[in-house]
Amino acid sequence: MSIQKTQFYLTILMVAMSLATAWAVRGQFGHEQGAAWAGGVGALALVLLSRRTDWYQRVFTITLASAIGWGMGGIISYGRVVGYGRSNDFPNAFYGLLMLFVIGGLFGLMGGGLTGLSLESTKQKKVNWAALIAEMVAGGLIFYAFFVLQLEILMTPPRAENWAFILGAGVAMIWYMARNEYYSSLRVALYTMLGSGFGFAFGNFLQILGNVLNIQFNMWNVMEYSIGFWGGLAMAWSVLTSQWPGVVSASKKWESRTSFWLLFALFPLVVFRESLSLEQMIDRLGDIANVNTLALFSSIFAIAFIVGAIIYVHWQNEKSNFQFTEKNIFTIFAIYLTTYVAVSFISTGALTGKIMSNHILYVVNLLVIFYFQRKITLPVGGELHLKINVGKWAGLLIIIILFIAIIALVAVNIHGELGGAHMRFPID
């Protein structure tokens, strides 16, 4: 295998591990802000490892688009759907895994799609973001009203059915891409959808398998790592095998500065408010000695990490006048991911001496990513495609659905009643 081919596969793997690690960390925080932070990490890794210096000059706008896309799926409720997959009968288990494929697919569709559009937008063919957002909102409202309110098609009663809104927004985005000939973005969106959907369904199977084998590990976190890994793998592969404009213009300074504040201040500070503030930390630490003092110190340490990251990266941006090189993008990426891991440690009680095994693996992932990204020195090359091969994509979709049916069948035959299982359909 040639050096360039080896580095191509290594690039995809490092992006996948970056998004997977961040998505596993997201398990401590959840919701839109947690998913947005993780999606931003994946995009930063992608831009860094692409070795495209023109993409470097749009790093914050590309990363923000990805963060918003991946974050949008955070409004979808899937706790009960995971429970359906844990059922001990095939119809409910298959339904659960299949709906997780749909939900994971919606995460990837939006994340991959908006990432692609940010890469494909040029002065000559600029994405009309205002029109796109309006169409996505309209599509979301129409789908929700039609499928949920009118037809009463419910995925996860009695939980919120926000999947319908994201589905409508995704369909509107696809229609925008198709009619405006953003074919590379469409290709990335649809393949990332398959990857993240597969990752969510397969991750739930791994969670069930781990519970059956009584593996003493946070198997829910394994499921979260799986969606991030397979979604990141698909996004990286589809981006690096698609045709993009030869040279794209740099973001305007105000665009980069605004994107920076949203990525490094807004999303992390919302995570802090919802999960790391004093009241939240008291609840998280539970009934332990000196809980108020330890919660206060934990909250202070968390905000110190976040504010420190904001100040340092802001200083670096202004010092370089928003001109980016591989070196300072690596610094931005490392700080963004490391800060997420650090606040995850704090949120789970690191200052009380409690270190969870899955967090040790976050550190291992960080070390692997930081080591191997420096081994990637060549611009990514390979066979490039402008449009998606609909036949191959449809074939892959069918294979994935058949695979989900097989693992559902395996799952129901290796366990009896499992805790957290739910029934979507009554089975006599």
Contacts in CASP RR format, 6 or more apart in sequence:
PFRMAT RR
TARGET T0000
AUTHOR 0000-0000-0000
METHOD contacts of the structure
MODEL  1
MSIQKTQFYLTILMVAMSLATAWAVRGQFGHEQGAAWAGGVGALALVLLS
RRTDWYQRVFTITLASAIGWGMGGIISYGRVVGYGRSNDFPNAFYGLLML
FVIGGLFGLMGGGLTGLSLESTKQKKVNWAALIAEMVAGGLIFYAFFVLQ
LEILMTPPRAENWAFILGAGVAMIWYMARNEYYSSLRVALYTMLGSGFGF
AFGNFLQILGNVLNIQFNMWNVMEYSIGFWGGLAMAWSVLTSQWPGVVSA
SKKWESRTSFWLLFALFPLVVFRESLSLEQMIDRLGDIANVNTLALFSSI
FAIAFIVGAIIYVHWQNEKSNFQFTEKNIFTIFAIYLTTYVAVSFISTGA
LTGKIMSNHILYVVNLLVIFYFQRKITLPVGGELHLKINVGKWAGLLIII
ILFIAIIALVAVNIHGELGGAHMRFPID
3 378 0 8 1.000
4 378 0 8 1.000
4 381 0 8 1.000
4 382 0 8 1.000
7 375 0 8 1.000
7 376 0 8 1.000
7 377 0 8 1.000
7 378 0 8 1.000
7 380 0 8 1.000
8 240 0 8 1.000
8 380 0 8 1.000
8 381 0 8 1.000
8 382 0 8 1.000
10 372 0 8 1.000
10 375 0 8 1.000
10 376 0 8 1.000
11 49 0 8 1.000
11 50 0 8 1.000
11 236 0 8 1.000
11 240 0 8 1.000
11 376 0 8 1.000
11 380 0 8 1.000
12 233 0 8 1.000
12 236 0 8 1.000
12 237 0 8 1.000
12 240 0 8 1.000
13 233 0 8 1.000
13 372 0 8 1.000
14 45 0 8 1.000
14 49 0 8 1.000
14 369 0 8 1.000
14 372 0 8 1.000
14 373 0 8 1.000
14 376 0 8 1.000
15 42 0 8 1.000
15 45 0 8 1.000
15 46 0 8 1.000
15 49 0 8 1.000
15 232 0 8 1.000
15 233 0 8 1.000
15 235 0 8 1.000
15 236 0 8 1.000
16 228 0 8 1.000
16 229 0 8 1.000
16 230 0 8 1.000
16 231 0 8 1.000
16 232 0 8 1.000
16 233 0 8 1.000
16 236 0 8 1.000
17 229 0 8 1.000
17 365 0 8 1.000
17 368 0 8 1.000
17 369 0 8 1.000
18 41 0 8 1.000
18 42 0 8 1.000
18 44 0 8 1.000
18 45 0 8 1.000
18 232 0 8 1.000
18 333 0 8 1.000
18 337 0 8 1.000
18 369 0 8 1.000
19 38 0 8 1.000
19 39 0 8 1.000
19 41 0 8 1.000
19 42 0 8 1.000
19 45 0 8 1.000
19 228 0 8 1.000
19 229 0 8 1.000
19 231 0 8 1.000
19 232 0 8 1.000
19 235 0 8 1.000
20 225 0 8 1.000
20 226 0 8 1.000
20 228 0 8 1.000
20 229 0 8 1.000
20 232 0 8 1.000
20 365 0 8 1.000
21 41 0 8 1.000
21 225 0 8 1.000
21 337 0 8 1.000
21 341 0 8 1.000
21 362 0 8 1.000
21 365 0 8 1.000
21 366 0 8 1.000
21 369 0 8 1.000
22 37 0 8 1.000
22 38 0 8 1.000
22 39 0 8 1.000
22 40 0 8 1.000
22 41 0 8 1.000
22 42 0 8 1.000
22 228 0 8 1.000
22 337 0 8 1.000
22 340 0 8 1.000
23 35 0 8 1.000
23 38 0 8 1.000
23 39 0 8 1.000
23 224 0 8 1.000
23 225 0 8 1.000
23 227 0 8 1.000
23 228 0 8 1.000
23 229 0 8 1.000
24 221 0 8 1.000
24 224 0 8 1.000
24 225 0 8 1.000
24 228 0 8 1.000
24 358 0 8 1.000
24 362 0 8 1.000
25 38 0 8 1.000
25 340 0 8 1.000
25 341 0 8 1.000
25 344 0 8 1.000
25 362 0 8 1.000
26 34 0 8 1.000
26 35 0 8 1.000
26 37 0 8 1.000
26 38 0 8 1.000
26 224 0 8 1.000
27 34 0 8 1.000
27 220 0 8 1.000
27 221 0 8 1.000
27 224 0 8 1.000
28 275 0 8 1.000
28 344 0 8 1.000
28 347 0 8 1.000
28 348 0 8 1.000
29 37 0 8 1.000
29 271 0 8 1.000
29 274 0 8 1.000
29 275 0 8 1.000
29 344 0 8 1.000
29 347 0 8 1.000
30 74 0 8 1.000
31 74 0 8 1.000
31 274 0 8 1.000
32 71 0 8 1.000
32 72 0 8 1.000
32 73 0 8 1.000
32 74 0 8 1.000
32 75 0 8 1.000
33 71 0 8 1.000
33 267 0 8 1.000
33 270 0 8 1.000
33 271 0 8 1.000
33 274 0 8 1.000
34 71 0 8 1.000
34 74 0 8 1.000
34 267 0 8 1.000
34 271 0 8 1.000
35 70 0 8 1.000
35 71 0 8 1.000
35 72 0 8 1.000
35 73 0 8 1.000
35 74 0 8 1.000
35 107 0 8 1.000
36 67 0 8 1.000
36 68 0 8 1.000
36 69 0 8 1.000
36 70 0 8 1.000
36 71 0 8 1.000
36 267 0 8 1.000
37 67 0 8 1.000
37 267 0 8 1.000
37 268 0 8 1.000
37 271 0 8 1.000
37 336 0 8 1.000
37 340 0 8 1.000
38 70 0 8 1.000
38 228 0 8 1.000
38 340 0 8 1.000
39 66 0 8 1.000
39 67 0 8 1.000
39 69 0 8 1.000
39 70 0 8 1.000
39 71 0 8 1.000
39 111 0 8 1.000
40 63 0 8 1.000
40 64 0 8 1.000
40 66 0 8 1.000
40 67 0 8 1.000
40 70 0 8 1.000
40 263 0 8 1.000
40 336 0 8 1.000
41 333 0 8 1.000
41 336 0 8 1.000
41 337 0 8 1.000
41 340 0 8 1.000
42 66 0 8 1.000
42 232 0 8 1.000
42 235 0 8 1.000
43 62 0 8 1.000
43 63 0 8 1.000
43 65 0 8 1.000
43 66 0 8 1.000
43 67 0 8 1.000
43 115 0 8 1.000
44 59 0 8 1.000
44 63 0 8 1.000
44 329 0 8 1.000
44 332 0 8 1.000
44 333 0 8 1.000
44 336 0 8 1.000
44 337 0 8 1.000
45 333 0 8 1.000
45 369 0 8 1.000
45 373 0 8 1.000
46 66 0 8 1.000
46 115 0 8 1.000
46 235 0 8 1.000
46 236 0 8 1.000
46 239 0 8 1.000
47 55 0 8 1.000
47 56 0 8 1.000
47 58 0 8 1.000
47 59 0 8 1.000
47 62 0 8 1.000
47 63 0 8 1.000
47 329 0 8 1.000
48 326 0 8 1.000
48 329 0 8 1.000
48 330 0 8 1.000
48 333 0 8 1.000
48 373 0 8 1.000
49 373 0 8 1.000
49 376 0 8 1.000
49 380 0 8 1.000
50 239 0 8 1.000
50 240 0 8 1.000
50 379 0 8 1.000
50 380 0 8 1.000
51 326 0 8 1.000
51 376 0 8 1.000
51 377 0 8 1.000
51 378 0 8 1.000
51 379 0 8 1.000
51 380 0 8 1.000
52 379 0 8 1.000
53 325 0 8 1.000
54 246 0 8 1.000
54 247 0 8 1.000
54 248 0 8 1.000
54 249 0 8 1.000
54 250 0 8 1.000
55 62 0 8 1.000
55 119 0 8 1.000
55 248 0 8 1.000
56 324 0 8 1.000
56 325 0 8 1.000
56 326 0 8 1.000
56 329 0 8 1.000
57 249 0 8 1.000
57 250 0 8 1.000
57 251 0 8 1.000
57 323 0 8 1.000
57 324 0 8 1.000
58 118 0 8 1.000
58 248 0 8 1.000
58 250 0 8 1.000
58 251 0 8 1.000
58 256 0 8 1.000
59 256 0 8 1.000
59 324 0 8 1.000
59 329 0 8 1.000
59 332 0 8 1.000
60 251 0 8 1.000
60 255 0 8 1.000
60 256 0 8 1.000
60 259 0 8 1.000
60 260 0 8 1.000
60 263 0 8 1.000
61 118 0 8 1.000
61 251 0 8 1.000
61 255 0 8 1.000
61 256 0 8 1.000
61 259 0 8 1.000
62 115 0 8 1.000
62 118 0 8 1.000
62 119 0 8 1.000
63 259 0 8 1.000
63 263 0 8 1.000
64 118 0 8 1.000
64 259 0 8 1.000
64 262 0 8 1.000
64 263 0 8 1.000
65 114 0 8 1.000
65 115 0 8 1.000
65 116 0 8 1.000
65 117 0 8 1.000
65 118 0 8 1.000
66 111 0 8 1.000
66 112 0 8 1.000
66 114 0 8 1.000
66 115 0 8 1.000
66 118 0 8 1.000
67 262 0 8 1.000
67 263 0 8 1.000
67 267 0 8 1.000
68 114 0 8 1.000
69 110 0 8 1.000
69 111 0 8 1.000
69 112 0 8 1.000
69 113 0 8 1.000
69 114 0 8 1.000
69 115 0 8 1.000
70 107 0 8 1.000
70 108 0 8 1.000
70 110 0 8 1.000
70 111 0 8 1.000
70 112 0 8 1.000
71 107 0 8 1.000
71 110 0 8 1.000
71 111 0 8 1.000
72 110 0 8 1.000
72 111 0 8 1.000
72 166 0 8 1.000
72 169 0 8 1.000
73 103 0 8 1.000
73 106 0 8 1.000
73 107 0 8 1.000
73 110 0 8 1.000
73 166 0 8 1.000
74 107 0 8 1.000
75 160 0 8 1.000
75 162 0 8 1.000
75 165 0 8 1.000
75 166 0 8 1.000
76 103 0 8 1.000
76 106 0 8 1.000
76 107 0 8 1.000
76 162 0 8 1.000
76 163 0 8 1.000
76 166 0 8 1.000
77 156 0 8 1.000
77 159 0 8 1.000
77 160 0 8 1.000
77 161 0 8 1.000
77 162 0 8 1.000
78 99 0 8 1.000
78 100 0 8 1.000
78 103 0 8 1.000
78 156 0 8 1.000
79 156 0 8 1.000
79 159 0 8 1.000
80 156 0 8 1.000
80 159 0 8 1.000
80 422 0 8 1.000
81 96 0 8 1.000
81 99 0 8 1.000
81 100 0 8 1.000
81 103 0 8 1.000
81 155 0 8 1.000
81 156 0 8 1.000
82 96 0 8 1.000
82 100 0 8 1.000
82 204 0 8 1.000
82 207 0 8 1.000
82 223 0 8 1.000
83 96 0 8 1.000
83 420 0 8 1.000
83 421 0 8 1.000
83 422 0 8 1.000
84 92 0 8 1.000
84 93 0 8 1.000
84 95 0 8 1.000
84 96 0 8 1.000
84 99 0 8 1.000
84 421 0 8 1.000
84 422 0 8 1.000
84 423 0 8 1.000
84 424 0 8 1.000
85 92 0 8 1.000
85 93 0 8 1.000
85 95 0 8 1.000
85 96 0 8 1.000
85 97 0 8 1.000
85 100 0 8 1.000
85 204 0 8 1.000
85 208 0 8 1.000
85 408 0 8 1.000
85 411 0 8 1.000
85 421 0 8 1.000
86 93 0 8 1.000
86 204 0 8 1.000
86 208 0 8 1.000
86 418 0 8 1.000
86 419 0 8 1.000
86 420 0 8 1.000
86 421 0 8 1.000
86 422 0 8 1.000
87 93 0 8 1.000
87 96 0 8 1.000
87 412 0 8 1.000
87 421 0 8 1.000
87 422 0 8 1.000
87 423 0 8 1.000
87 424 0 8 1.000
88 412 0 8 1.000
88 415 0 8 1.000
88 416 0 8 1.000
88 417 0 8 1.000
88 418 0 8 1.000
88 421 0 8 1.000
89 412 0 8 1.000
89 427 0 8 1.000
90 408 0 8 1.000
90 409 0 8 1.000
90 412 0 8 1.000
91 425 0 8 1.000
91 427 0 8 1.000
92 422 0 8 1.000
92 423 0 8 1.000
92 424 0 8 1.000
92 425 0 8 1.000
92 427 0 8 1.000
93 408 0 8 1.000
93 411 0 8 1.000
93 412 0 8 1.000
94 404 0 8 1.000
94 405 0 8 1.000
94 408 0 8 1.000
94 409 0 8 1.000
95 424 0 8 1.000
95 425 0 8 1.000
96 204 0 8 1.000
96 408 0 8 1.000
96 424 0 8 1.000
97 201 0 8 1.000
97 204 0 8 1.000
97 205 0 8 1.000
97 404 0 8 1.000
97 407 0 8 1.000
97 408 0 8 1.000
97 411 0 8 1.000
98 201 0 8 1.000
98 401 0 8 1.000
98 404 0 8 1.000
98 408 0 8 1.000
99 155 0 8 1.000
99 156 0 8 1.000
100 197 0 8 1.000
100 200 0 8 1.000
100 201 0 8 1.000
100 204 0 8 1.000
101 197 0 8 1.000
101 198 0 8 1.000
101 200 0 8 1.000
101 201 0 8 1.000
101 400 0 8 1.000
101 401 0 8 1.000
101 404 0 8 1.000
102 155 0 8 1.000
102 163 0 8 1.000
102 197 0 8 1.000
103 163 0 8 1.000
103 197 0 8 1.000
103 200 0 8 1.000
104 193 0 8 1.000
104 196 0 8 1.000
104 197 0 8 1.000
104 199 0 8 1.000
104 200 0 8 1.000
104 227 0 8 1.000
105 192 0 8 1.000
105 193 0 8 1.000
105 194 0 8 1.000
105 195 0 8 1.000
105 196 0 8 1.000
105 197 0 8 1.000
105 200 0 8 1.000
106 163 0 8 1.000
106 166 0 8 1.000
106 167 0 8 1.000
106 170 0 8 1.000
106 193 0 8 1.000
107 196 0 8 1.000
107 197 0 8 1.000
107 200 0 8 1.000
107 227 0 8 1.000
108 189 0 8 1.000
108 192 0 8 1.000
108 193 0 8 1.000
108 195 0 8 1.000
108 196 0 8 1.000
108 197 0 8 1.000
108 231 0 8 1.000
108 234 0 8 1.000
108 235 0 8 1.000
109 170 0 8 1.000
109 173 0 8 1.000
109 174 0 8 1.000
109 189 0 8 1.000
109 190 0 8 1.000
109 192 0 8 1.000
109 193 0 8 1.000
110 166 0 8 1.000
110 169 0 8 1.000
110 170 0 8 1.000
110 173 0 8 1.000
110 189 0 8 1.000
111 189 0 8 1.000
111 192 0 8 1.000
111 235 0 8 1.000
112 188 0 8 1.000
112 189 0 8 1.000
112 192 0 8 1.000
112 193 0 8 1.000
112 235 0 8 1.000
112 238 0 8 1.000
113 173 0 8 1.000
113 177 0 8 1.000
113 185 0 8 1.000
113 186 0 8 1.000
113 188 0 8 1.000
113 189 0 8 1.000
113 192 0 8 1.000
114 173 0 8 1.000
115 188 0 8 1.000
115 192 0 8 1.000
115 235 0 8 1.000
115 239 0 8 1.000
116 182 0 8 1.000
116 184 0 8 1.000
116 185 0 8 1.000
116 188 0 8 1.000
116 189 0 8 1.000
116 239 0 8 1.000
117 127 0 8 1.000
117 132 0 8 1.000
117 177 0 8 1.000
117 182 0 8 1.000
117 185 0 8 1.000
118 127 0 8 1.000
119 184 0 8 1.000
119 185 0 8 1.000
119 239 0 8 1.000
119 244 0 8 1.000
119 248 0 8 1.000
120 127 0 8 1.000
120 182 0 8 1.000
120 184 0 8 1.000
120 185 0 8 1.000
120 244 0 8 1.000
120 245 0 8 1.000
121 127 0 8 1.000
121 248 0 8 1.000
122 245 0 8 1.000
122 248 0 8 1.000
122 249 0 8 1.000
123 249 0 8 1.000
125 180 0 8 1.000
125 245 0 8 1.000
127 180 0 8 1.000
127 182 0 8 1.000
131 176 0 8 1.000
132 173 0 8 1.000
132 176 0 8 1.000
135 172 0 8 1.000
135 173 0 8 1.000
135 175 0 8 1.000
135 176 0 8 1.000
136 168 0 8 1.000
136 169 0 8 1.000
136 170 0 8 1.000
136 172 0 8 1.000
136 173 0 8 1.000
136 176 0 8 1.000
137 169 0 8 1.000
138 172 0 8 1.000
139 168 0 8 1.000
139 169 0 8 1.000
139 170 0 8 1.000
139 171 0 8 1.000
139 172 0 8 1.000
140 164 0 8 1.000
140 165 0 8 1.000
140 166 0 8 1.000
140 167 0 8 1.000
140 168 0 8 1.000
140 169 0 8 1.000
140 170 0 8 1.000
140 172 0 8 1.000
141 165 0 8 1.000
142 168 0 8 1.000
143 164 0 8 1.000
143 165 0 8 1.000
143 167 0 8 1.000
143 168 0 8 1.000
143 169 0 8 1.000
143 171 0 8 1.000
144 161 0 8 1.000
144 162 0 8 1.000
144 164 0 8 1.000
144 165 0 8 1.000
144 168 0 8 1.000
147 153 0 8 1.000
147 164 0 8 1.000
147 167 0 8 1.000
148 154 0 8 1.000
148 161 0 8 1.000
148 164 0 8 1.000
153 164 0 8 1.000
154 161 0 8 1.000
155 161 0 8 1.000
155 163 0 8 1.000
156 163 0 8 1.000
173 189 0 8 1.000
174 186 0 8 1.000
174 189 0 8 1.000
174 190 0 8 1.000
176 182 0 8 1.000
177 183 0 8 1.000
177 185 0 8 1.000
177 186 0 8 1.000
177 189 0 8 1.000
178 186 0 8 1.000
183 386 0 8 1.000
183 387 0 8 1.000
183 388 0 8 1.000
184 242 0 8 1.000
184 243 0 8 1.000
184 244 0 8 1.000
184 386 0 8 1.000
186 387 0 8 1.000
186 388 0 8 1.000
187 238 0 8 1.000
187 242 0 8 1.000
187 385 0 8 1.000
187 387 0 8 1.000
187 388 0 8 1.000
188 235 0 8 1.000
188 238 0 8 1.000
188 239 0 8 1.000
188 242 0 8 1.000
190 388 0 8 1.000
190 393 0 8 1.000
191 234 0 8 1.000
191 235 0 8 1.000
191 237 0 8 1.000
191 238 0 8 1.000
191 388 0 8 1.000
191 393 0 8 1.000
192 231 0 8 1.000
192 232 0 8 1.000
192 234 0 8 1.000
192 235 0 8 1.000
192 238 0 8 1.000
193 234 0 8 1.000
194 234 0 8 1.000
194 393 0 8 1.000
194 396 0 8 1.000
194 397 0 8 1.000
194 400 0 8 1.000
195 230 0 8 1.000
195 231 0 8 1.000
195 232 0 8 1.000
195 233 0 8 1.000
195 234 0 8 1.000
196 227 0 8 1.000
196 228 0 8 1.000
196 230 0 8 1.000
196 231 0 8 1.000
196 232 0 8 1.000
196 234 0 8 1.000
197 227 0 8 1.000
197 230 0 8 1.000
197 231 0 8 1.000
197 400 0 8 1.000
198 230 0 8 1.000
198 400 0 8 1.000
198 403 0 8 1.000
198 404 0 8 1.000
199 226 0 8 1.000
199 227 0 8 1.000
199 228 0 8 1.000
199 229 0 8 1.000
199 230 0 8 1.000
199 231 0 8 1.000
200 223 0 8 1.000
200 226 0 8 1.000
200 227 0 8 1.000
201 404 0 8 1.000
201 407 0 8 1.000
202 226 0 8 1.000
202 230 0 8 1.000
202 407 0 8 1.000
203 222 0 8 1.000
203 223 0 8 1.000
203 226 0 8 1.000
203 227 0 8 1.000
204 223 0 8 1.000
205 407 0 8 1.000
205 408 0 8 1.000
205 410 0 8 1.000
205 411 0 8 1.000
206 219 0 8 1.000
206 222 0 8 1.000
206 223 0 8 1.000
206 226 0 8 1.000
207 219 0 8 1.000
207 220 0 8 1.000
207 222 0 8 1.000
207 223 0 8 1.000
208 411 0 8 1.000
208 414 0 8 1.000
208 415 0 8 1.000
208 418 0 8 1.000
209 411 0 8 1.000
209 414 0 8 1.000
210 217 0 8 1.000
210 219 0 8 1.000
210 222 0 8 1.000
211 219 0 8 1.000
211 415 0 8 1.000
211 418 0 8 1.000
212 414 0 8 1.000
212 415 0 8 1.000
212 418 0 8 1.000
217 357 0 8 1.000
217 358 0 8 1.000
218 356 0 8 1.000
218 357 0 8 1.000
218 358 0 8 1.000
221 358 0 8 1.000
240 380 0 8 1.000
240 381 0 8 1.000
240 382 0 8 1.000
241 382 0 8 1.000
241 383 0 8 1.000
241 384 0 8 1.000
241 385 0 8 1.000
242 384 0 8 1.000
242 385 0 8 1.000
242 386 0 8 1.000
243 384 0 8 1.000
243 385 0 8 1.000
243 386 0 8 1.000
251 259 0 8 1.000
251 322 0 8 1.000
253 321 0 8 1.000
253 322 0 8 1.000
256 317 0 8 1.000
256 322 0 8 1.000
257 317 0 8 1.000
257 322 0 8 1.000
260 313 0 8 1.000
260 314 0 8 1.000
260 317 0 8 1.000
263 336 0 8 1.000
264 309 0 8 1.000
264 310 0 8 1.000
264 313 0 8 1.000
264 314 0 8 1.000
264 336 0 8 1.000
265 310 0 8 1.000
268 306 0 8 1.000
268 309 0 8 1.000
268 310 0 8 1.000
268 339 0 8 1.000
268 340 0 8 1.000
268 343 0 8 1.000
269 306 0 8 1.000
271 343 0 8 1.000
272 302 0 8 1.000
272 303 0 8 1.000
272 306 0 8 1.000
272 343 0 8 1.000
274 280 0 8 1.000
275 284 0 8 1.000
275 347 0 8 1.000
276 298 0 8 1.000
276 299 0 8 1.000
276 302 0 8 1.000
276 303 0 8 1.000
276 343 0 8 1.000
276 346 0 8 1.000
276 347 0 8 1.000
277 299 0 8 1.000
278 295 0 8 1.000
278 296 0 8 1.000
278 299 0 8 1.000
280 299 0 8 1.000
281 295 0 8 1.000
281 296 0 8 1.000
281 298 0 8 1.000
281 299 0 8 1.000
281 347 0 8 1.000
282 291 0 8 1.000
282 292 0 8 1.000
282 295 0 8 1.000
284 295 0 8 1.000
284 347 0 8 1.000
284 348 0 8 1.000
284 349 0 8 1.000
285 291 0 8 1.000
285 294 0 8 1.000
285 295 0 8 1.000
285 298 0 8 1.000
285 349 0 8 1.000
285 352 0 8 1.000
288 294 0 8 1.000
288 352 0 8 1.000
294 349 0 8 1.000
294 351 0 8 1.000
294 352 0 8 1.000
297 351 0 8 1.000
298 346 0 8 1.000
298 347 0 8 1.000
298 349 0 8 1.000
298 350 0 8 1.000
298 351 0 8 1.000
298 352 0 8 1.000
301 346 0 8 1.000
301 351 0 8 1.000
302 343 0 8 1.000
302 346 0 8 1.000
302 347 0 8 1.000
305 339 0 8 1.000
305 342 0 8 1.000
305 343 0 8 1.000
305 346 0 8 1.000
306 339 0 8 1.000
306 343 0 8 1.000
309 335 0 8 1.000
309 336 0 8 1.000
309 339 0 8 1.000
312 335 0 8 1.000
313 331 0 8 1.000
313 332 0 8 1.000
313 335 0 8 1.000
313 336 0 8 1.000
316 328 0 8 1.000
316 331 0 8 1.000
316 332 0 8 1.000
320 328 0 8 1.000
330 373 0 8 1.000
334 370 0 8 1.000
337 366 0 8 1.000
337 369 0 8 1.000
338 366 0 8 1.000
341 359 0 8 1.000
341 362 0 8 1.000
341 363 0 8 1.000
341 366 0 8 1.000
344 359 0 8 1.000
344 362 0 8 1.000
345 355 0 8 1.000
345 359 0 8 1.000
348 354 0 8 1.000
348 356 0 8 1.000
348 359 0 8 1.000
350 359 0 8 1.000
END
